Amino acid sequence: MAYILATIDAKVRWYVVPLKTPKDILSLEPGQFTLLDHLDLEVVPGFGDKDTAKKVAIAIGLTTWRYVKLDGPKHVYELREIGVVKR
């Protein structure tokens, strides 16, 4: 299972964050995302836990967001206290 970031609107849109490696999470900046009107699990990254998803949301400047938990994202990233890992 992975957490995906989505808008809180009635018509949910999906945040696409430009990540190639897990360490890219550490260099994210506000506004560094695009929104999709449809969920494309090839493009929308998943996060291994809520803490990682929250850190990404804050890093890209979100003040509100929704977590959607599901299986299937092609790319899943997770931060751990000891370092950065990719599942």
Stockholm file with secondary structure:
# STOCKHOLM 1.0

chainA/1-87         MAYILATIDAKVRWYVVPLKTPKDILSLEPGQFTLLDHLDLEVVPGFGDKDTAKKVAIAIGLTTWRYVKLDGPKHVYELREIGVVKR
#=GR chainA/1-87 SS CEEEEECCSSSCCEEECCCSSGGGGGGCCTTCCEEESSCCTTTSCEESSHHHHHHHHHHTTCSSCEEEEESCCSCEEEEETTEEEEC
#=GC SS_cons        CEEEEECCSSSCCEEECCCSSGGGGGGCCTTCCEEESSCCTTTSCEESSHHHHHHHHHHTTCSSCEEEEESCCSCEEEEETTEEEEC
//
